[in-house]
């Protein structure tokens, strides 16, 4: 089932952080199909930090993989919370263990999505993070 497009998605700029090429393309495709206005791609947490720190682009939402080399999704979340305390942040993970959920919540994650995910799951999570009215 393909998620309905929420017109508010068109106004969003999403920083998508994923080190796996296939998963990056898949998530990017899902975001575009949902009607997200602008998607900025980062191949790892270090690149995401460079993009954010450059202040050349302002993201409305960060969607990041948890398990990445060098700078993990949790490391990225910690960095984001130091500078942008209110930046919405959704973590993607292949595992949703109790330890993962507690660590992510402890550092202020707004939500998480377990991979593999459907367009509907990602759409509902984004809507939840922004308190958008659910799709009809």
ABEGO torsion letter per residue (X at the ends): XBBBBBAAAAABBBBBBBABAAAAAAAAAAAAAAGBABBBBBABAAAAAAAAAAGABBBABBBBBABBBGBBAAAAAAAAAAABAABBBBBBBABBBAAAAAAAAAAGBAEBBBOBBBAAAAAAAAAAAAGBBBBX
